[in-house]
Amino acid sequence: MYHMDMSKTAKVSKKTLPKELQKYRRLCDELRRLLDQARDEAGRALGEIRARTYWLMGQKLAPECAGIAPGEVTGLLERLGREVGVTRTVLWRALRFYQAFPEGVPAGAAGQVGLSWAAHVELLPLKDPAARDFYLQQAASHNWSARKLRRAIKSRLFESSRASAPGTERLERPRSGLHTYAGEVERVIDGDTLQVRIDLGFSVWKSEKIRLRGVDTPELGTPAGRRAKEFVKKTLAGCGTVVVKTYKTDAYARYVADLFHHAGVERKEEIFDRGHFLNQQLLDERLAVKVVY
């Protein structure tokens, strides 16, 4: 019994009183812990529900906003916001959220719920997919709050981790969309060579071998070479459309090129601007060395 009847306190022996108090205090601590845990779990679950809801809203908005001028997008979101009772900013973030993660709301770490909507908002301004993926993984693995995630981004943790990683080399990501083409990967020949069916426009397609610019993976007959090839195959699995930027042909008549991909995205401009840069990914994973062509 944990009910403390003060009228009977004088009859309780000195030996019995401390034990009863200890049991009573343990019960209080356990109840507080359960309440705190429930509040925390409810808050995180609500945040995950909000993130999923805004992703679905962004999915509805994306087709309506595709192909229209930025000013028209702003006007559309303004009108929709008035109709449904939310601000234009909320709708804009929902749209950006879907565009950043078209394959779905990122999952949380094992055994945890996903990030809250507030944490996802901190990731939206990041244009580099590698940086966004880095902070997403760090926040999920370490259970960061939105405030802690914001501090990590402001302190440029991603850049620091890249600079301090031994052997990491960087390729300059191209900004110009000149000589860029949409295509479909037909075959991964090895870690740095692919057969791509390229859309030349006007319903004209051509199959070409491309050699990834600036990287060299080990020979396919080696374990390291096989790992590089499997990495590329796994990375590009599910990508219906890729984008290649060509520079020149090499001694074997292969186009030297950059390759960009983003699962679930089909628009060439969007993949080129915000997609993953396969050449750099091979360097980041230590599956290739940097070379100059």
N, C-alpha and C positions, 0 to 999 in steps of 0.2 A: 504494500500500500504506500502511495506517495502523498496522500492527503495529510497535511500537517495541521492537526487540531491543536491550536495554541493553548486552549484551555487545559490540555492534558500534558503540556510540556514539562511541568514540574514533576510528573510521575515517570518521565522517560529517564532511564539511567544514563550516566555519562558515556558509557561504552556504546549504547545503542544510538544516541543522538548523531554522532558524526557519520555513521554508516547511512542512516536515513537521509541526512543532508546530501551526502555524496551521491546517493542513488537519485535523489530529487534533482540535483544539479546536472547529473549526466542525462537525465530525461529531458531537461530543458535544452541542453546543448544539442541533443539528437533532434529534437523538434525544430529548433532554429536551423540546423543544418539542412533538414529536409525541406523546410520552407524556402531557404536561400537557394537550394539546388533547383527546386521547382520554378522559382522566379527566373533563375538564370536560363533554364532549359526552355521555359515559355518565351522569354525574350528572344533567344536565338532561333527558336522555331518560327516565331512571328517574323523575324528578319528574313528567314529563308523563304517563307511564304510570300513576303513582299517581293523578294528578288525574282521568284518564279512568276508572280503576277506581272511584274514590269517587263520581264522577258517576253511573255505572251503578248503584252500590249505592243512591244516593239516589233514582234513578228507580224502583227496586224498592220502596223504603220509602215513597215519597210516597203511593201509593194506600192503603196499609195504615194510614197515619197521618192520612189526610184524614177530617175530620168527627168525630174523637174528642177527648176532653178532653186538655189538656196533661199532666195527671198520668198518664193512660193511655198517652200517647205515651212518657213517661219509663219507665214500667214495661215497655212492649213492647221498647224499645231495650235496657233492662237485660237482659231475658231473652234477646233475640237475641244480645247481646254475649257472654253466657256460653256460648251454644251454638256460636258461630263463632270464639270466641277473640279478640275485640277489646273495647275499652272502649266504654261507652255514649257517651263523648265523640266517639270516632271515628265512630260511626254517626250521632250528632246532626249532626256537621259534614258528613257525606256528604249527609244529608237537606237541610240548609240550603244546601249547594252546589248541589244540583239545583234547589231552589226559587228560588235567586238567578239561575241560568242554565238555565232549563228547555229552551232551544233547543239546548243542547249546550255542551261545554267551550269556553270562549273561545279563539280561535286566537291564535297569537303574531304578532309583526310579520313582515313579508315576509322570507323567507329564514331565519327563526329558529323554534325549537320554542316551544311555549306555555310559560306560567308553570308553575313547580313547584307541587306541592301546598302546600308551606309558604307560598308567596306567596299562593295562593288563600285559605288560612286567615286571613290578615291582612285580607282583604276581606270576610269573612263578617259581622262585626259591623256593617258600614255599612248603615244602613237607607235612605239616600237613593240611589236608582238612579243619579242624575247623578254623585254623588260616587264611587260604585263604578265607573262607567264611566270616569270621569276617571283614577282611580288605575290601573285596569286598562290603559288606553291608555298612560299614562306608563311603567308598569313594563315593558310589552311593547316599547315603542319604545326605551327606554333600557337594557333588559336589567338591570333592578334585581333584586337579591337580596331575599329575604324581609326581611332586617334593614333594608335601605335603604328598602323599601316601608313597613315599620313606622314608621321615623323620619319619612317623608314624611306619613303619616297623623297621627302625633302632633303634628307641627308645623302641622297644618291647612293643608296646601298647597292643597287644593281651595278652601277658603274664601278664602285669600289671593289665588288667581288670579282668582276671581270678583270680589272687591272691587277689584282693581287693573285689571280690564278696563274700558276706557272705554265708556260707553253701556249697560252691562249693568244691567237692572232686574229686581227680584225680585217675584214674586207670592207671597203667603202660601199655602202648601199647606194645604188644609182638613184638619182632623182628624176632624170629625164625619162619620159615615156617613149622616146624615139626608138624605133626598131623593136618594139614589144609586140608579142603575138599571143593570143590565146591558143591553147592546145590541149591535147590529151596524151597522157603517158601510155605508150603501147608496151614498152618493155624496159626494165632496168637491166642494163648490160653488165655494169659493175658499179662501184660506189660513185664514180664521177662521170659515167657515160650512160646516156639514156636514148631510147628511140621515142621520138615524140611526133605525134600527128598534129601538124600546125595549121591553124586556120588563117589563110592568106586573104580572106575576104571574098565577097561575091560568090559564095558557095564553093570556093576553091580550097582544097586541103592538100597538104603535101607531107609525107613522112620523112623525117630527117633525124640523123644522129646528132646529138649535142654533147659537147664536152664542157663540163662545168668550169667556169672561169675561176682562176686563182687558187684552185685546190687540186691536190693529188692524193688519191687513196692508194693503199697497198695493192699489190697484184692479187687478182681474184683467187689464185691458187693458194694463198696464205690464209691462216685463220683471221688475221686482221682485215684482209680484203673481203672475206666472206661476211664478217661483221658489218663492214661498211655497206655492202650491198643490201644485206637484210635490213639495216637501219633505214636506208632510202626506201625500200619497198614498204616497210611498215609505216614510215612517215607519210608516204604518198597514198597509202591505201584509203579509199573513200573519197579521194579528191577527183571529182569529175572533170574539173577544169583547172589547168595550171597556166601560168604565164611565163614565157621565156623572153629574155632580152638578149638579142644577138649582137656580137661585136665583129667577128671575122671568122674565116675558116682556118683550121690548122693544117698541118702537113698531110693529114689523113682525110681531108675534105669534110671534117666534122665542124659544125658551127660551135665556136666558143661562146658560151652563154651563161646568163644567170637564170635561176629558176625560182619562181615564187608560187606558193600554194596556200590555200586557206579552205579547209574542209567546210562544205556547205555553202560556199560563196561561188557564184558563177560569173559575176561581172568582172571583166578584165581590169578595169581601172581600180576597182576596190581591192582585188587580189594584189595588184602591183603596189598600191599605196600602203596597205595594212597587212598583207600576207606574210607568211614566214619565208625567210630567205634561206633556201636549202644549202647554198654554198657555205654560208656562215654557220649553219647548224652542224655541218660536218666538222668544221674547225672547233666549234664549241664542244663537241662530243669527243674530241681527240681522235677522230676517225680519218683525218686527212691532215696534210701539211700544206702550208701556204706556198704557192709558186707564182712566178711571173711569166705570162705568155707574151 
